[in-house]
Amino acid sequence: YVYFDSAILVSRRLIAGDGGEAATAQVQDMQAKRGRVANLIDHITSFDEQALTAAFAATKGEQRTAMVVRIAVGAICLIALLAISIWIGNVLFANLGALVAGFERFGRNDFATPIESTSRDELSDVATQANQMAEQLRRLGVDRARHEWLRNGLAGLSDELRGELEPGEVADRTVG
């Protein structure tokens, strides 16, 4: 900044035609300041191999630390993902196993034991619907058995009542 002001002042004096020994002294002073500025620029912009080596070493250390952190975070995430997958699989297969066992019971006409549901998901909805279906099938089975009993009873009564029988004979065969 001081060099620039000095150079402007000397340039204006020389353009104005003011020469002489005073101008020569100012030119020499300006050139000395320019030399100091040039030396300062050279010093600041000079290549410092030790500083560059230290900066690269620090960068390499930080990269190594970042790599270790990335690997650790990745490993932790992988372990968490594996644990969650195993947990979900166990819950899913437990519910699926309960459904299979319940459907096997229903296939054997055992509608007394409902399918247990341990979660609140789609498989739980399937179990609820299957339990409702089993209750309807049980009621239909009871109704069918009652109708079959009545039909067999009427057929038996019809067989007993065939022919020409006296009312006393009909009563004896019906009761006894």
Residue frames as a rotation matrix with the C-alpha (Angstrom) as fourth column:
TYR 1
0.573 0.820 0.000 0.00
0.820 -0.573 0.000 0.00
0.000 0.000 -1.000 0.00
VAL 2
0.491 -0.479 -0.728 2.84
0.098 -0.800 0.592 2.43
-0.866 -0.362 -0.346 0.87
TYR 3
-0.587 -0.724 0.362 4.68
0.407 0.122 0.905 1.50
-0.699 0.679 0.223 -2.34
PHE 4
-0.097 0.647 0.757 1.60
0.992 0.006 0.122 2.23
0.075 0.763 -0.642 -4.44
ASP 5
0.829 0.409 -0.382 1.13
0.475 -0.875 0.095 5.70
-0.295 -0.261 -0.919 -2.90
SER 6
0.108 -0.891 -0.440 4.81
0.010 -0.442 0.897 6.49
-0.994 -0.101 -0.039 -3.39
ALA 7
-0.614 -0.322 0.720 4.73
0.653 0.304 0.693 5.34
-0.442 0.897 0.024 -7.05
ILE 8
0.355 0.817 0.455 1.66
0.930 -0.359 -0.080 7.48
0.098 0.451 -0.887 -7.80
LEU 9
0.769 -0.092 -0.633 3.25
0.206 -0.901 0.381 10.56
-0.606 -0.423 -0.674 -6.20
VAL 10
-0.291 -0.952 -0.094 6.53
0.084 -0.123 0.989 10.17
-0.953 0.280 0.116 -8.13
SER 11
-0.427 0.183 0.885 4.66
0.884 0.291 0.366 9.50
-0.191 0.939 -0.286 -11.41
ARG 12
0.676 0.736 0.040 2.59
0.734 -0.667 -0.129 12.68
-0.068 0.116 -0.991 -11.01
ARG 13
0.497 -0.575 -0.650 5.73
-0.023 -0.758 0.652 14.78
-0.867 -0.309 -0.390 -10.31
LEU 14
-0.559 -0.762 0.327 7.51
0.291 0.189 0.938 13.41
-0.776 0.619 0.116 -13.33
ILE 15
-0.095 0.616 0.782 4.47
0.995 0.056 0.077 13.94
0.004 0.786 -0.618 -15.59
ALA 16
0.843 0.421 -0.334 4.17
0.462 -0.886 0.049 17.50
-0.275 -0.196 -0.941 -14.29
GLY 17
0.569 -0.700 0.431 7.79
0.308 -0.304 -0.901 18.06
0.762 0.646 0.043 -15.38
ASP 18
0.718 -0.333 0.611 9.10
-0.685 -0.495 0.535 18.48
0.124 -0.802 -0.584 -11.90
GLY 19
0.622 -0.596 -0.508 12.46
0.312 0.783 -0.538 16.78
0.719 0.176 0.673 -12.04
GLY 20
0.254 -0.643 0.723 15.59
-0.715 -0.628 -0.307 17.41
0.651 -0.439 -0.619 -10.14
GLU 21
-0.702 -0.690 -0.176 17.35
-0.349 0.549 -0.759 15.91
0.621 -0.471 -0.627 -7.25
ALA 22
-0.503 0.593 0.629 14.20
-0.747 0.068 -0.662 15.70
-0.436 -0.802 0.409 -5.11
ALA 23
0.563 0.725 -0.397 12.48
-0.825 0.466 -0.319 13.64
-0.046 0.507 0.861 -7.78
THR 24
-0.004 -0.648 -0.761 15.54
-0.481 0.669 -0.567 11.41
0.877 0.364 -0.315 -8.08
ALA 25
-0.861 -0.290 0.419 15.51
-0.493 0.268 -0.828 10.78
0.128 -0.919 -0.374 -4.34
GLN 26
-0.036 0.933 0.359 11.81
-0.820 0.178 -0.544 9.96
-0.572 -0.314 0.758 -4.47
VAL 27
0.524 0.162 -0.836 12.36
-0.730 0.591 -0.343 7.56
0.438 0.791 0.428 -7.41
GLN 28
-0.496 -0.781 -0.379 15.14
-0.383 0.589 -0.711 5.80
0.779 -0.208 -0.592 -5.46
ASP 29
-0.722 0.316 0.616 12.85
-0.615 0.114 -0.780 5.59
-0.317 -0.942 0.112 -2.38
MET 30
0.376 0.906 -0.194 10.05
-0.881 0.284 -0.377 4.19
-0.287 0.313 0.905 -4.58
GLN 31
0.261 -0.347 -0.901 12.39
-0.575 0.694 -0.434 1.59
0.776 0.631 -0.018 -6.08
ALA 32
-0.819 -0.549 0.168 13.57
-0.432 0.395 -0.811 0.55
0.379 -0.737 -0.560 -2.60
LYS 33
-0.314 0.801 0.509 9.93
-0.738 0.132 -0.662 0.09
-0.597 -0.584 0.550 -1.49
ARG 34
0.534 0.486 -0.692 9.24
-0.833 0.445 -0.329 -1.86
0.148 0.752 0.643 -4.68
GLY 35
-0.305 -0.748 -0.590 12.20
-0.485 0.655 -0.580 -4.13
0.820 0.109 -0.562 -3.88
ARG 36
-0.859 0.031 0.510 10.88
-0.483 0.280 -0.830 -4.74
-0.169 -0.960 -0.225 -0.35
VAL 37
0.163 0.985 0.047 7.40
-0.831 0.163 -0.531 -5.52
-0.531 0.047 0.846 -1.74
ALA 38
0.380 -0.092 -0.921 8.87
-0.731 0.580 -0.359 -7.91
0.567 0.809 0.153 -4.32
ASN 39
-0.709 -0.690 -0.148 10.94
-0.406 0.571 -0.714 -9.66
0.576 -0.446 -0.685 -1.63
LEU 40
-0.593 0.573 0.565 7.86
-0.621 0.120 -0.774 -9.92
-0.512 -0.811 0.285 0.58
ILE 41
0.476 0.774 -0.418 5.81
-0.862 0.317 -0.395 -11.40
-0.174 0.548 0.818 -2.29
ASP 42
0.009 -0.561 -0.828 8.60
-0.582 0.670 -0.461 -13.86
0.813 0.485 -0.320 -3.08
HIS 43
-0.881 -0.368 0.298 8.82
-0.437 0.390 -0.811 -14.88
0.183 -0.844 -0.504 0.58
ILE 44
-0.243 0.879 0.410 5.06
-0.729 0.113 -0.675 -15.33
-0.640 -0.463 0.613 0.95
THR 45
0.686 0.591 -0.424 4.63
-0.712 0.426 -0.559 -17.28
-0.149 0.686 0.712 -2.28
SER 46
-0.337 -0.882 -0.329 7.77
-0.902 0.403 -0.156 -19.37
0.271 0.244 -0.931 -1.92
PHE 47
0.440 0.423 -0.792 7.45
-0.317 0.898 0.304 -23.17
0.840 0.117 0.530 -1.86
ASP 48
-0.201 -0.426 0.882 7.80
-0.979 0.073 -0.188 -24.57
0.016 -0.902 -0.432 1.67
GLU 49
-0.261 0.029 -0.965 8.33
-0.418 0.898 0.140 -28.28
0.870 0.440 -0.222 1.26
GLN 50
-0.957 -0.126 -0.263 8.14
0.172 0.484 -0.858 -29.01
0.235 -0.866 -0.442 4.99
ALA 51
-0.615 0.788 -0.013 4.80
-0.543 -0.436 -0.718 -27.22
-0.571 -0.435 0.696 5.39
LEU 52
-0.014 0.593 -0.805 3.42
-0.958 0.223 0.181 -29.01
0.287 0.774 0.565 2.33
THR 53
-0.559 -0.267 -0.785 4.64
-0.113 0.962 -0.247 -32.39
0.821 -0.049 -0.568 3.65
ALA 54
-0.977 0.211 -0.022 3.05
0.036 0.062 -0.997 -31.67
-0.209 -0.976 -0.069 7.04
ALA 55
-0.324 0.908 -0.265 -0.26
-0.856 -0.400 -0.326 -30.66
-0.402 0.121 0.907 5.40
PHE 56
-0.034 0.285 -0.958 -0.35
-0.730 0.648 0.219 -33.85
0.683 0.706 0.187 3.30
ALA 57
-0.824 -0.298 -0.482 0.50
0.092 0.768 -0.633 -35.96
0.559 -0.566 -0.605 6.35
ALA 58
-0.804 0.589 0.082 -2.35
-0.293 -0.274 -0.916 -34.35
-0.517 -0.760 0.393 8.31
THR 59
-0.066 0.791 -0.608 -4.71
-0.997 -0.077 0.008 -34.93
-0.041 0.607 0.794 5.38
LYS 60
-0.342 -0.136 -0.930 -3.66
-0.387 0.922 0.008 -38.56
0.856 0.362 -0.368 5.13
GLY 61
-0.989 -0.038 -0.144 -4.29
0.118 0.391 -0.913 -39.04
0.091 -0.919 -0.383 8.86
GLU 62
-0.502 0.862 -0.075 -7.73
-0.623 -0.421 -0.659 -37.48
-0.600 -0.284 0.748 8.60
GLN 63
-0.033 0.458 -0.888 -8.57
-0.913 0.348 0.214 -39.68
0.407 0.818 0.406 5.62
ARG 64
-0.689 -0.281 -0.668 -7.51
-0.040 0.935 -0.352 -42.77
0.724 -0.216 -0.655 7.56
THR 65
-0.925 0.381 0.018 -9.67
-0.042 -0.056 -0.998 -41.70
-0.379 -0.923 0.067 10.53
ALA 66
-0.217 0.881 -0.421 -12.64
-0.912 -0.337 -0.234 -41.03
-0.348 0.333 0.876 8.23
MET 67
-0.255 0.074 -0.964 -12.22
-0.620 0.752 0.221 -44.47
0.742 0.655 -0.146 6.63
VAL 68
-0.928 -0.111 -0.356 -12.23
0.186 0.690 -0.700 -46.18
0.323 -0.716 -0.619 10.04
VAL 69
-0.687 0.724 -0.056 -15.36
-0.348 -0.396 -0.849 -44.24
-0.637 -0.564 0.525 11.03
ARG 70
-0.108 0.649 -0.753 -17.10
-0.990 0.001 0.142 -45.17
0.093 0.761 0.643 7.75
ILE 71
-0.500 -0.132 -0.856 -16.26
-0.239 0.971 -0.010 -48.84
0.833 0.199 -0.517 8.22
ALA 72
-0.981 0.126 -0.145 -17.44
0.175 0.278 -0.945 -48.79
-0.079 -0.952 -0.295 11.85
VAL 73
-0.439 0.871 -0.222 -20.72
-0.666 -0.481 -0.570 -47.06
-0.603 -0.103 0.791 10.97
GLY 74
-0.138 0.348 -0.927 -21.26
-0.879 0.388 0.277 -49.45
0.456 0.854 0.252 8.05
ALA 75
-0.750 -0.202 -0.629 -20.62
0.028 0.942 -0.336 -52.48
0.660 -0.270 -0.701 10.27
ILE 76
-0.884 0.466 -0.030 -22.99
-0.023 -0.109 -0.994 -51.20
-0.466 -0.878 0.107 12.97
CYS 77
-0.203 0.838 -0.507 -25.70
-0.917 -0.344 -0.202 -50.53
-0.344 0.424 0.838 10.38
LEU 78
-0.306 0.028 -0.952 -25.21
-0.615 0.757 0.220 -53.99
0.727 0.653 -0.214 8.89
ILE 79
-0.936 -0.052 -0.348 -25.48
0.221 0.684 -0.695 -55.65
0.274 -0.728 -0.629 12.31
ALA 80
-0.659 0.744 -0.105 -28.61
-0.343 -0.422 -0.839 -53.61
-0.669 -0.517 0.534 13.11
LEU 81
-0.129 0.593 -0.795 -30.15
-0.988 -0.009 0.154 -54.54
0.084 0.805 0.587 9.76
LEU 82
-0.578 -0.157 -0.801 -29.38
-0.234 0.972 -0.021 -58.21
0.781 0.175 -0.599 10.34
ALA 83
-0.969 0.213 -0.127 -30.89
0.183 0.267 -0.946 -58.12
-0.168 -0.940 -0.298 13.85
ILE 84
-0.390 0.872 -0.297 -34.06
-0.680 -0.490 -0.545 -56.42
-0.621 -0.011 0.784 12.62
SER 85
-0.198 0.280 -0.939 -34.37
-0.862 0.406 0.303 -58.90
0.467 0.870 0.161 9.74
ILE 86
-0.817 -0.137 -0.560 -34.02
0.085 0.932 -0.352 -61.86
0.570 -0.336 -0.750 12.10
TRP 87
-0.845 0.530 -0.067 -36.59
-0.028 -0.170 -0.985 -60.38
-0.534 -0.831 0.158 14.48
ILE 88
-0.181 0.800 -0.572 -39.10
-0.922 -0.341 -0.185 -59.71
-0.343 0.494 0.799 11.68
GLY 89
-0.389 -0.032 -0.921 -38.49
-0.599 0.768 0.226 -63.20
0.700 0.639 -0.318 10.27
ASN 90
-0.967 0.007 -0.255 -39.12
0.190 0.688 -0.701 -64.83
0.171 -0.726 -0.666 13.65
VAL 91
-0.574 0.806 -0.142 -42.34
-0.333 -0.389 -0.859 -62.90
-0.748 -0.446 0.492 14.18
LEU 92
-0.125 0.516 -0.847 -43.53
-0.992 -0.078 0.099 -63.62
-0.015 0.853 0.522 10.64
PHE 93
-0.504 -0.128 -0.854 -42.74
-0.376 0.923 0.083 -67.34
0.777 0.363 -0.513 10.79
ALA 94
-0.972 0.233 -0.011 -44.27
0.099 0.369 -0.924 -67.70
-0.211 -0.900 -0.382 14.26
ASN 95
-0.274 0.920 -0.280 -47.52
-0.626 -0.391 -0.674 -66.18
-0.730 -0.009 0.683 13.00
LEU 96
-0.096 0.180 -0.979 -47.35
-0.937 0.315 0.150 -68.26
0.335 0.932 0.138 9.83
GLY 97
-0.866 -0.271 -0.420 -46.75
-0.123 0.930 -0.346 -71.41
0.484 -0.248 -0.839 11.90
ALA 98
-0.754 0.651 0.086 -49.79
-0.092 0.025 -0.995 -70.65
-0.651 -0.758 0.041 14.05
LEU 99
-0.029 0.748 -0.663 -51.89
-0.922 -0.275 -0.271 -70.18
-0.385 0.604 0.698 10.91
VAL 100
-0.374 -0.182 -0.909 -50.71
-0.672 0.729 0.130 -73.49
0.639 0.660 -0.395 9.41
ALA 101
-0.992 -0.005 -0.126 -51.40
0.084 0.721 -0.687 -75.37
0.094 -0.693 -0.715 12.66
GLY 102
-0.496 0.864 -0.087 -54.86
-0.372 -0.303 -0.878 -73.80
-0.784 -0.403 0.471 12.91
PHE 103
0.028 0.501 -0.865 -55.76
-1.000 0.003 -0.031 -74.67
-0.012 0.865 0.501 9.31
GLU 104
-0.703 -0.304 -0.642 -54.59
-0.338 0.938 -0.075 -78.24
0.626 0.164 -0.763 9.90
ARG 105
-0.894 0.444 0.063 -56.93
0.087 0.311 -0.946 -78.46
-0.440 -0.840 -0.317 12.94
PHE 106
-0.147 0.882 -0.448 -59.78
-0.712 -0.409 -0.572 -77.03
-0.687 0.235 0.687 10.89
GLY 107
-0.277 -0.030 -0.960 -59.05
-0.866 0.442 0.236 -79.63
0.417 0.897 -0.148 8.18
ARG 108
-0.884 -0.061 -0.463 -59.52
0.108 0.938 -0.331 -82.38
0.454 -0.342 -0.822 10.80
ASN 109
0.061 0.993 0.097 -62.91
0.257 -0.110 0.960 -80.86
0.964 -0.034 -0.262 11.78
ASP 110
-0.076 -0.153 -0.985 -61.50
0.997 -0.015 -0.074 -79.50
-0.003 -0.988 0.154 15.05
PHE 111
-0.027 0.172 0.985 -63.08
0.393 -0.904 0.169 -76.05
0.919 0.392 -0.043 15.28
ALA 112
0.745 0.383 -0.545 -62.96
0.620 -0.098 0.779 -75.77
0.245 -0.918 -0.311 19.08
THR 113
0.161 -0.780 -0.605 -59.47
0.684 -0.353 0.638 -74.24
-0.711 -0.516 0.477 19.32
PRO 114
0.977 0.211 -0.036 -59.12
0.126 -0.705 -0.698 -70.88
-0.173 0.677 -0.715 17.54
ILE 115
0.279 -0.905 0.322 -55.94
0.787 0.023 -0.617 -69.72
0.551 0.426 0.718 15.81
GLU 116
0.468 -0.197 -0.861 -53.86
0.669 -0.557 0.491 -67.55
-0.577 -0.807 -0.129 18.14
SER 117
0.536 -0.299 0.790 -52.71
0.532 -0.606 -0.591 -64.19
0.655 0.737 -0.166 16.84
THR 118
0.282 -0.532 -0.799 -49.69
0.903 -0.133 0.408 -62.57
-0.323 -0.836 0.443 18.53
SER 119
-0.797 -0.578 -0.177 -49.36
0.472 -0.778 0.414 -59.49
-0.377 0.246 0.893 16.35
ARG 120
0.273 0.859 -0.433 -51.40
0.215 -0.494 -0.843 -56.80
-0.938 0.137 -0.319 14.64
ASP 121
-0.637 -0.501 -0.587 -50.62
-0.496 -0.316 0.809 -57.29
-0.590 0.806 -0.047 10.98
GLU 122
-0.159 0.585 -0.796 -52.10
-0.955 0.114 0.274 -58.87
0.251 0.803 0.540 7.86
LEU 123
-0.642 -0.118 -0.758 -51.51
-0.069 0.993 -0.096 -62.40
0.764 -0.009 -0.645 9.20
SER 124
-0.928 0.362 -0.082 -53.46
0.092 0.009 -0.996 -61.46
-0.360 -0.932 -0.041 12.31
ASP 125
-0.292 0.846 -0.447 -56.34
-0.870 -0.429 -0.244 -60.38
-0.398 0.318 0.861 10.07
VAL 126
-0.292 0.121 -0.949 -56.15
-0.625 0.727 0.285 -63.74
0.724 0.676 -0.137 8.27
ALA 127
-0.915 -0.083 -0.396 -56.27
0.218 0.724 -0.655 -65.55
0.341 -0.685 -0.644 11.63
THR 128
-0.710 0.700 -0.074 -59.31
-0.318 -0.413 -0.854 -63.53
-0.628 -0.583 0.515 12.73
GLN 129
-0.082 0.687 -0.722 -61.15
-0.997 -0.050 0.065 -64.28
0.008 0.725 0.689 9.50
ALA 130
-0.502 -0.166 -0.849 -60.18
-0.311 0.951 -0.003 -67.98
0.807 0.262 -0.529 9.72
ASN 131
-0.982 0.165 -0.087 -61.52
0.137 0.321 -0.937 -68.13
-0.127 -0.933 -0.338 13.30
GLN 132
-0.352 0.903 -0.248 -64.82
-0.712 -0.430 -0.555 -66.61
-0.607 -0.019 0.794 12.14
MET 133
-0.116 0.247 -0.962 -64.96
-0.859 0.461 0.222 -69.13
0.498 0.852 0.159 9.30
ALA 134
-0.823 -0.260 -0.504 -64.30
-0.018 0.900 -0.435 -71.98
0.567 -0.349 -0.746 11.75
GLU 135
-0.810 0.582 0.072 -67.14
-0.160 -0.101 -0.982 -70.82
-0.564 -0.807 0.175 14.01
GLN 136
-0.034 0.810 -0.585 -69.52
-0.958 -0.192 -0.211 -70.72
-0.284 0.554 0.783 11.04
LEU 137
-0.302 -0.147 -0.942 -68.37
-0.588 0.806 0.063 -74.19
0.750 0.573 -0.330 9.94
ARG 138
-0.996 -0.049 -0.076 -68.89
0.034 0.578 -0.815 -75.52
0.084 -0.815 -0.574 13.49
ARG 139
-0.451 0.892 -0.039 -72.46
-0.505 -0.291 -0.812 -74.12
-0.736 -0.347 0.582 13.56
LEU 140
0.064 0.443 -0.894 -73.17
-0.985 0.170 0.014 -75.54
0.159 0.880 0.448 10.11
GLY 141
-0.678 -0.377 -0.630 -71.83
-0.301 0.925 -0.230 -78.92
0.670 0.034 -0.741 11.27
VAL 142
-0.903 0.409 0.134 -74.11
-0.035 0.239 -0.970 -78.90
-0.429 -0.880 -0.202 14.30
ASP 143
-0.091 0.911 -0.402 -77.10
-0.795 -0.310 -0.522 -77.93
-0.600 0.272 0.752 12.13
ARG 144
-0.137 -0.018 -0.990 -76.22
-0.845 0.524 0.108 -80.62
0.517 0.852 -0.087 9.58
ALA 145
-0.938 -0.230 -0.260 -75.90
-0.066 0.853 -0.517 -83.26
0.341 -0.468 -0.815 12.31
ARG 146
-0.629 0.771 0.095 -79.30
-0.251 -0.086 -0.964 -82.25
-0.736 -0.630 0.248 13.73
HIS 147
0.108 0.673 -0.732 -80.93
-0.959 -0.124 -0.255 -82.38
-0.262 0.729 0.632 10.29
GLU 148
-0.434 -0.348 -0.831 -79.29
-0.607 0.795 -0.016 -85.73
0.666 0.497 -0.556 9.58
TRP 149
-0.989 0.102 0.108 -80.53
-0.031 0.573 -0.819 -87.08
-0.145 -0.813 -0.564 12.92
LEU 150
-0.240 0.964 -0.119 -84.06
-0.536 -0.233 -0.811 -85.90
-0.810 -0.131 0.572 12.14
ARG 151
0.067 0.227 -0.972 -83.91
-0.984 0.174 -0.028 -87.33
0.163 0.958 0.235 8.61
ASN 152
-0.748 -0.397 -0.531 -82.63
-0.319 0.918 -0.236 -90.70
0.581 -0.007 -0.814 9.88
GLY 153
-0.852 0.486 0.196 -85.28
-0.090 0.231 -0.969 -90.68
-0.516 -0.843 -0.153 12.59
LEU 154
0.028 0.897 -0.442 -88.05
-0.793 -0.249 -0.555 -89.96
-0.608 0.366 0.704 10.07
ALA 155
-0.161 -0.144 -0.976 -86.71
-0.838 0.543 0.058 -92.63
0.522 0.827 -0.209 7.71
GLY 156
-0.959 -0.224 -0.173 -86.64
-0.096 0.832 -0.546 -95.15
0.266 -0.507 -0.820 10.55
LEU 157
-0.564 0.822 0.085 -90.10
-0.273 -0.088 -0.958 -94.18
-0.780 -0.563 0.274 11.65
SER 158
0.068 0.560 -0.826 -91.31
-0.982 -0.111 -0.156 -94.45
-0.179 0.821 0.542 8.09
ASP 159
-0.561 -0.349 -0.751 -89.81
-0.526 0.850 -0.003 -97.95
0.639 0.394 -0.661 7.82
GLU 160
-0.985 0.166 0.039 -91.51
0.059 0.549 -0.833 -99.01
-0.160 -0.819 -0.551 11.03
LEU 161
-0.357 0.915 -0.189 -94.86
-0.356 -0.321 -0.878 -97.60
-0.863 -0.246 0.440 10.02
ARG 162
-0.623 0.109 -0.774 -95.06
-0.769 0.097 0.632 -99.28
0.144 0.989 0.024 6.62
GLY 163
-0.818 0.372 -0.438 -97.84
0.243 0.915 0.324 -101.57
0.521 0.158 -0.839 6.04
GLU 164
0.118 0.942 0.313 -101.14
-0.286 -0.269 0.920 -101.97
0.951 -0.198 0.238 7.72
LEU 165
-0.754 -0.409 -0.515 -100.70
0.398 0.339 -0.852 -101.70
0.523 -0.847 -0.093 11.46
GLU 166
0.417 0.859 -0.295 -103.08
0.742 -0.134 0.657 -101.20
0.525 -0.493 -0.694 14.24
PRO 167
0.537 -0.188 0.822 -102.69
-0.285 -0.958 -0.033 -97.99
0.794 -0.217 -0.568 16.30
GLY 168
0.898 -0.217 0.383 -101.45
-0.337 0.223 0.915 -99.94
-0.284 -0.950 0.127 19.34
GLU 169
0.603 -0.692 0.397 -98.78
0.751 0.660 0.010 -101.67
-0.269 0.292 0.918 17.20
VAL 170
0.409 -0.418 0.811 -97.67
0.415 -0.707 -0.573 -98.27
0.812 0.571 -0.116 15.79
ALA 171
0.733 -0.102 0.672 -97.32
-0.557 -0.657 0.508 -96.91
0.390 -0.747 -0.539 19.35
ASP 172
0.849 -0.429 0.310 -95.32
0.064 0.665 0.744 -99.94
-0.525 -0.612 0.592 20.45
ARG 173
0.436 -0.705 0.559 -92.92
0.896 0.287 -0.338 -99.73
0.078 0.649 0.757 17.49
THR 174
0.492 -0.219 0.843 -92.47
0.119 -0.942 -0.314 -95.95
0.863 0.254 -0.437 17.87
VAL 175
0.716 -0.186 0.673 -91.67
-0.682 -0.390 0.618 -96.02
0.148 -0.902 -0.406 21.59
GLY 176
0.644 -0.182 0.743 -89.93
-0.715 0.201 0.670 -99.12
-0.272 -0.962 -0.001 21.66
